[in-house]
Amino acid sequence: MNDRYDGGYGDQYELVGYDEYNQPVYRQVPAQQAQQPPQQQPYDPYGQQQQGYGYDPYATGTQQRTPDYDTGTQQPVAPYDPYDTGTTTAYDPYGQAATSGQQPRVAEQTAYIPQQAGPAEDTDTPDARERDYHTGQFAFVEEPTDDSEDVIDWLNFTENRTERREEAKRRARGRLVALVVVMALVVAGGAGYLWYAGKLPGVSSSGSKTGTTTAAGAQNRDVIVVHLHNTSAGGTSTALLVDNTTTKQGTTVLVPNSLALTDDDGNTTTLAKSVDDDGSSGTRDELDTVLGTNIEGTWRLDTPYLQNLVDLVGNINIDTNAEVPDPTATKKGAAPLVHKGKDQTLSGKMAVAYATYRASGEAQNAQLERFGQVMQGVLRQLTSDPTAATTTVQTLAQILDPSLTDKDLGTFLAKLADLAKGGDYKTALLPVQNDGTMTAQASASVVKDVLGGSAKSPDEGSAVRVAVQNATGVKDDTEKARVVLLNGGFTFLESGTTSSTSATSKITYSDAADKENATEVAKTLGLPTSTVTKGTVSANADVSVVLGEDYKPSSSS
């Protein structure tokens, strides 16, 4: 059968035969012939007689059959043989006519229709059988060395990056574990501190007050004692400087000279007498015993050094409660050195005069409170830098007690100065009874809350109790006699003032064993021993004293 194919672009093709792969071969139909209706002719692809044109793509004959368009009987076409090597020339689809000789088979000359798939691979053809390769025909070529090195470098990079990631993960896990451990320690330490301080909910420290945040006994305090020595008029004033590092509170505790102490021999004495007789070390130990404190050092501050200290800090400003005359004035009616009023500026000289001033008839506590005002004013003006404060102390050129160095004192004062500037500083007076002792109830607010100690006065009976009644007509004589007796180691009991004066003094005792003690009282007060008689004494007293007009306080000082 002679089939035709339309290529889709106006060209027509007709089947002329099959190639060695048994695929159909087409040729383009000339324009004239394309217009004629196709003739149906049988076609035998295996070389049988057929109508049309035979085609042998590998024919090597010298003759070429040309198409015959005669309407008569057509010449028979030789059967198609793909391996025929005869001389008959078959149709060449590319229009090349072989005139003589045998032409080789050229696979590239096989024409395929456009858009037609290539021939299927036939593994049973002679050419396929001829392509039976052997191992000797192959050559093995190694890949370039550079490519191998690149691969090795890439593997190393990948391995190193993986190791770095793993190491980073291990470090991160280590940091996490360390953080958890630190947090656990912090929590445990904080809970322990809160438990120790009695701040855990539902847990209260024994002896702590309801509503307090930290038990007084659990607070940390630094304490030093300062003794102001009046080098011109005599006498001393004592105060405790307290730095509560737990509550961040500073306090000046004023200690009256009448406070009863017990010396190394077990005898009862007073604070004033202890400062004069036992020195700084003995007094410090005795105060620790009575107050239950731990005083770290003693600062002896003579009035000239106080004056220099106020001048060094650049004067002080305090609220004064009295007018202080100028001790160097020679004329009566001279202007006072210190005026009474709020926010008064005091120089060094004025500060010393105010700190040691005691008006006629005033108790020693009044003067002691003025000394406390001056000390707080100095702390407000002192630098908060420890190094600068130490330089200020060294500039005073004092000979300090061995228990306190320049650096220790300067650092301590700088801390108190910082508290005083911030308003976290106060002054408190230690409550002492007439006999020099303290009651637990009266002293709880100072001894326990401020100092963190417990009051322990000398046992009753350890000192001779002297009851004093004033019949001199001068109110101040009672206080002066109290100071003298306390300094002499006696326990003072006040019996009030008589309604009328008495010309002579009288000292009595009821027990013969107290006769010697009564005689010693007379000597201490500056009275003649002839005033001592046996008689009735006041309740709770061993010796009774009635001060008459013959009592001269100056003679007993």
Buried (B, 14 or more C-beta within 10 A) or exposed (E): EBEEBEBEEEBBBBBBBBBBBEBBBBBBBEEEBBEEEBEEEEBEBEBEEBBBBBBBBBBBBBBBBEEEEEEEEBEEBBBBBBEBEBBBBBBBBEEEEBEEEEBEBEEEEBBBBEEEEEBEEEEEEEEEEEEEEEEEEEEEEEEEEEEEEEEEEEEEEEEEEEEEEEEEEEEEEEEEEEEEEEEEEEEEEEEEEBEEBBBBEEEBBEEBEEEBEBBBBBBEBBBBBBBBBBEEEEBBBBBBBBBBEBEEBBBBBBBBBBBBBBBEEEEBBBBBBBBBEBEBEBBBBBBBEBBBBEBBBBBBBBBBBBBBBBEBBEBBEBEBEBBBBBEEEEEEEEEBBBEEEEEBEBBBBBBBBBBBBBEEEBBBBBBBBBBBBBBBBBBBBBBBBBEEBBBBBEEBEBEBBEBBBBBBBBBBBBBBBBBBBEEBBBBBBBBBBBBBBBEEEBBBEBBBBBBBBBBBBBEEEBBBBBBBBBBBBBEBBBBBBBBBBBBBBBBBBBBEBBEEBBEBBBBBBBEEEBBEBBBBBBEBBBBEEEBBEEEEBBEEBBBBBBBBBBBBBEEBE
